Amino acid sequence: MNIQFKKGVLELFVLSMLNIRDQYGYDISDHISKSISISPGTVYPILRKMNKEGLVTSYLSEESSGPARKYYQLTTLGHKRFDMLKEEWIMFVETTKMFLEESHE
């Protein structure tokens, strides 16, 4: 996949996953990497940036089978950002599809 496409959509992927439930960084990275090729550390700078912007907060949760994990959850601002980016992305995809279909005429 084109690297610029990935850069443009990774934040939306992370927000989308956190919109479903609180998750830890490795789980987010692992899930995304099943669909597109990303390096293991790709999502951590995104999560740090989102935390700094107030889109997510984090907390430690101890699992019975291992060390504490840092979980991320969306803030109210994060939910709003997700809704906005989702809407923008849908419009972008529809516009792109229109241009691609026109090129076949």
Backbone as numpy.savetxt, mean C-alpha at the origin, in Angstrom:
# Nx Ny Nz CAx CAy CAz Cx Cy Cz
7.27 -5.87 -14.44 6.42 -4.69 -14.44 7.31 -3.45 -14.44
6.88 -2.46 -15.15 7.59 -1.18 -15.24 7.79 -0.59 -13.84
9.02 -0.19 -13.53 9.34 0.33 -12.18 8.54 1.58 -11.84
8.28 2.42 -12.83 7.50 3.64 -12.57 6.06 3.30 -12.22
5.51 2.26 -12.84 4.16 1.81 -12.48 4.13 1.38 -11.02
5.15 0.61 -10.61 5.23 0.13 -9.23 5.30 1.29 -8.25
6.19 2.24 -8.53 6.35 3.38 -7.62 5.04 4.12 -7.44
4.28 4.23 -8.52 3.04 4.98 -8.47 1.93 4.31 -7.69
2.02 3.00 -7.51 0.90 2.29 -6.91 1.20 1.64 -5.55
2.46 1.60 -5.15 2.80 0.91 -3.89 2.13 1.52 -2.67
2.07 2.84 -2.60 1.41 3.47 -1.46 -0.06 3.04 -1.39
-0.71 2.98 -2.55 -2.11 2.55 -2.58 -2.24 1.10 -2.15
-1.31 0.24 -2.55 -1.34 -1.16 -2.12 -1.24 -1.26 -0.60
-0.30 -0.52 -0.02 -0.11 -0.57 1.44 -1.36 -0.04 2.15
-1.87 1.09 1.69 -3.08 1.64 2.30 -4.25 0.67 2.18
-4.35 0.02 1.03 -5.44 -0.93 0.80 -5.37 -2.10 1.79
-4.16 -2.61 2.01 -4.01 -3.71 2.94 -4.33 -3.29 4.37
-3.90 -2.09 4.74 -4.16 -1.61 6.10 -5.61 -1.18 6.27
-6.30 -0.92 5.19 -7.73 -0.61 5.26 -8.53 -1.85 5.67
-7.98 -3.02 5.37 -8.63 -4.29 5.72 -8.44 -4.61 7.20
-7.15 -4.49 7.65 -6.84 -4.79 9.05 -5.44 -4.30 9.38
-5.12 -4.18 10.65 -3.77 -3.84 11.09 -2.84 -4.97 10.65
-1.64 -4.59 10.20 -0.69 -5.59 9.72 0.73 -5.16 10.04
1.64 -6.09 10.03 3.04 -5.76 10.25 3.76 -5.72 8.91
4.89 -5.05 8.88 5.59 -4.76 7.64 5.92 -5.97 6.80
6.43 -7.03 7.42 6.80 -8.21 6.64 5.58 -8.81 5.95
4.46 -8.86 6.65 3.23 -9.43 6.08 2.78 -8.62 4.85
2.86 -7.30 4.96 2.49 -6.42 3.84 3.42 -6.69 2.66
4.71 -6.70 2.92 5.71 -6.92 1.88 5.52 -8.28 1.22
5.32 -9.30 2.02 5.15 -10.65 1.50 3.91 -10.75 0.61
2.83 -10.16 1.04 1.58 -10.22 0.26 1.74 -9.50 -1.09
2.33 -8.32 -1.07 2.52 -7.56 -2.31 3.46 -8.31 -3.25
4.53 -8.89 -2.69 5.52 -9.58 -3.53 4.96 -10.83 -4.20
3.83 -11.31 -3.77 3.18 -12.44 -4.45 2.54 -12.01 -5.75
2.28 -10.71 -5.90 1.64 -10.20 -7.11 2.60 -9.45 -8.02
3.53 -8.69 -7.43 4.52 -7.96 -8.22 5.89 -8.13 -7.57
6.91 -8.03 -8.37 8.27 -8.21 -7.88 8.75 -6.95 -7.14
8.97 -7.10 -5.84 9.54 -6.01 -5.03 10.61 -6.61 -4.13
11.57 -5.79 -3.73 12.58 -6.28 -2.80 11.99 -6.29 -1.39
12.52 -7.14 -0.52 11.94 -7.29 0.82 11.82 -6.01 1.64
12.72 -5.06 1.46 12.69 -3.84 2.26 11.91 -2.70 1.65
11.23 -2.92 0.56 10.56 -1.85 -0.18 9.48 -1.13 0.63
8.69 -1.86 1.40 7.55 -1.22 2.06 7.92 -0.42 3.31
9.08 -0.71 3.90 9.42 -0.04 5.16 9.61 1.48 5.01
10.29 1.96 3.97 10.36 3.42 3.80 8.98 4.04 3.56
8.12 3.30 2.88 6.75 3.79 2.63 6.01 3.89 3.96
6.13 2.87 4.80 5.47 2.89 6.10 6.01 4.02 6.99
7.33 4.24 6.97 7.91 5.33 7.76 7.38 6.68 7.28
7.33 6.86 5.97 6.82 8.11 5.40 5.35 8.31 5.78
4.58 7.25 5.69 3.16 7.33 6.04 2.98 7.64 7.52
3.85 7.08 8.35 3.79 7.36 9.78 4.10 8.84 10.04
5.12 9.34 9.38 5.52 10.74 9.53 4.42 11.69 9.08
3.68 11.29 8.04 2.59 12.11 7.51 1.29 11.97 8.30
1.28 11.08 9.29 0.09 10.89 10.11 -0.96 10.00 9.49
-0.57 9.21 8.47 -1.52 8.32 7.81 -1.66 6.99 8.54
-0.60 6.60 9.26 -0.61 5.37 10.04 -0.01 5.62 11.41
-0.35 4.76 12.33 0.32 4.69 13.63 0.83 3.27 13.76
1.68 3.04 14.74 2.20 1.69 14.93 2.14 1.33 16.42
2.14 0.03 16.65 2.17 -0.48 18.02 2.83 -1.85 18.01
3.39 -2.25 19.15 4.00 -3.57 19.27 2.98 -4.55 19.80
3.00 -5.75 19.22 2.12 -6.81 19.68 2.94 -8.07 19.84
2.86 -8.67 21.03 3.60 -9.89 21.29 2.77 -11.09 20.86
3.40 -11.92 20.05 2.77 -13.17 19.62 3.24 -14.27 20.56
2.41 -15.28 20.75 2.79 -16.36 21.65 3.95 -17.19 21.09
4.13 -17.16 19.77 5.16 -18.01 19.17 6.43 -17.26 18.76
6.61 -16.04 19.23 7.80 -15.33 18.82 7.90 -13.95 19.42
8.85 -13.17 18.91 9.07 -11.82 19.46 7.94 -10.86 19.07
7.92 -9.73 19.74 6.91 -8.70 19.45 7.08 -8.20 18.02
5.97 -7.91 17.38 5.98 -7.39 16.03 5.38 -6.00 16.02
5.91 -5.17 15.13 5.41 -3.81 14.98 4.26 -3.82 13.97
3.07 -3.55 14.44 1.89 -3.51 13.59 1.58 -2.06 13.22
1.02 -1.90 12.04 0.62 -0.59 11.54 -0.89 -0.57 11.39
-1.47 0.59 11.68 -2.91 0.76 11.50 -3.16 2.14 10.90
-4.21 2.22 10.10 -4.57 3.49 9.48 -5.18 4.44 10.50
-4.84 5.69 10.38 -5.49 6.75 11.15 -6.71 7.22 10.35
-7.47 8.12 10.91 -8.59 8.71 10.17 -8.08 9.37 8.90
-6.97 10.07 9.01 -6.35 10.70 7.84 -5.93 9.65 6.82
-5.43 8.52 7.29 -5.04 7.42 6.41 -6.20 6.84 5.65
-7.34 6.70 6.33 -8.56 6.20 5.66 -9.00 7.19 4.57
-8.94 8.48 4.89 -9.31 9.49 3.90 -8.36 9.45 2.71
-7.06 9.31 2.98 -6.06 9.24 1.90 -6.32 8.03 1.02
-6.63 6.89 1.65 -6.93 5.67 0.89 -8.13 5.90 -0.03
-9.20 6.44 0.51 -10.40 6.70 -0.31 -10.09 7.62 -1.48
-9.30 8.67 -1.22 -8.95 9.63 -2.27 -8.09 8.96 -3.35
-7.04 8.24 -2.94 -6.17 7.58 -3.91 -6.89 6.49 -4.69
-7.77 5.78 -4.02 -8.55 4.74 -4.69 -9.39 5.35 -5.80
-10.07 6.43 -5.50 -10.91 7.10 -6.48 -10.06 7.63 -7.64
-8.93 8.26 -7.32 -8.04 8.78 -8.36 -7.50 7.64 -9.23
-7.15 6.52 -8.61 -6.60 5.40 -9.37 -7.65 4.82 -10.31
-8.87 4.67 -9.84 -9.95 4.14 -10.69 -10.16 5.05 -11.90
-10.16 6.35 -11.68 -10.32 7.30 -12.79 -9.13 7.19 -13.75
-7.92 7.05 -13.21 -6.72 6.92 -14.03 -6.77 5.66 -14.89
-7.18 4.54 -14.30 -7.27 3.28 -15.04 -8.32 3.39 -16.14
-9.46 3.99 -15.84 -10.51 4.15 -16.85 -10.03 5.02 -18.01
-9.32 6.10 -17.70 -8.78 6.98 -18.74 -7.74 6.25 -19.57
-6.86 5.50 -18.92 -5.84 4.73 -19.63 -6.49 3.71 -20.55
-7.49 3.03 -20.04 -8.20 2.03 -20.83 -8.84 2.67 -22.07
-9.40 3.85 -21.90 -10.02 4.56 -23.01 -8.97 4.85 -24.09
-7.80 5.33 -23.70 -6.75 5.64 -24.67 -6.26 4.37 -25.36
-6.13 3.29 -24.63 -5.67 2.05 -25.23 -6.69 1.49 -26.21
-7.96 1.61 -25.88 -9.01 1.14 -26.78 -9.08 1.99 -28.04
-8.86 3.30 -27.90 -8.85 4.18 -29.07 -7.71 3.83 -30.02
-6.61 3.34 -29.49 -5.46 3.03 -30.33 -5.70 1.82 -31.22
-6.76 1.05 -30.92 -7.10 -0.13 -31.74 -8.09 0.19 -32.83
-8.62 1.39 -32.85 -9.65 1.75 -33.85 -9.03 2.15 -35.16
